[in-house]
Amino acid sequence: MHRPDCQVESLTFEEDDHVNPLLIDALTDRKTPSPPDEAAARIDFADWLATLDWRKRHAMQQMARGWNTVDVRKREGVTGGAISMMRQKLAESCPFLND
């Protein structure tokens, strides 16, 4: 997403800059979560899924696997609007998506 009020630039440091390694770690763009964060997310996701009824859990698992709304609605036998509404309500109810 492009935001006109933000600009992204590279930071360059020389060897004698004495930059705190914690600062560099905090500013590092991570493409993947750390192993502890990934493990926690998997546990949280599984616990949250267990709170859903079978139909919602099944639809959520399909969406998490990358199925689009059309495929999920056909498989579940509901309208696209119903899947869209379900997706929104599931996202709102998922605690680790709303931190």
N, C-alpha and C positions, 0 to 999 in steps of 0.2 A: 504494500500500500504506500502510495506516495503522499507525503505530508509536506506542504510548502513551508511550514514553519520549522522543519527539522532538516538537518544536514548531517550526513554521515561522512566522516573522514578517518583516514588511518592515522594512528599515533606512532611517531617514530621516536625511539629512545636510543641514546648513545650509551656506550658501556659505562661511562663515568656519570650518568644521570642519577644513580642511586634511587631507583624507583622501587617502591615497596612491592614485593612479589604478590602480596594479597590484592593490591590494586590491579595489577595486570591480570590476575586470575578472575577478579570480579568483572573486568571489562572484556574478557575474552568471549567471543561469539561462539557458542557451542551449538553444533548441529545435532548432537545426540546427548541425552541426559547421562549423568554419572551413573555407574552401576547401583549405588544405594538409592538414588532418586528413581531409577527405572524399577527397581525391586519394590519400592514403596508404592509407586503408581500402579504396578500390577496387582499388588495386594489390595490397595484401595479400590481399584476398578472391580476386582472379583467380589469384594465385600459389598460394594454398591449394587452390582448386578444381581447378587443373591437377594436383595431387597425387592426386586421387581417381579411382577407376575410373569408367567411363562411367555405370553405373547410379546410384552414389551422387551423382555430380556432377549428373545429370539430376534426381534426387529433390530434392537440395539447391536447385537453381535453381527448381524448382517451389515449394518451401516459402518461399524468399526472395521469390518473387513474390506470396506471400500465400495460396497454395493450402492448404486444410485437409487434415488427415490422411486423411479419407475420400476426397477427390478424388485425392490422391496415391496412396493404396493401390489404388484402382480402376484408375488409369492404369498403375501399375507391376505390378498383378496379385499383390499380396502382402497380408498381413493388416495391420490397423491397429496391432497390437502390433509387427510388424516395422518399420513406419514410425516408430513411437514410439521403439523401440530405436535405429534408425538416426539419428534426430534427436538423441538423447542422445549417442551416440558421436561424431557429427559435431561437436556443440557442444563436447565434451571435447577433440577433436583440433584445433579451430580456435584457433591461437595468439593471435589478437587478440581473441577473445572471452574469453580466460582471463588477461588482464593483471592 
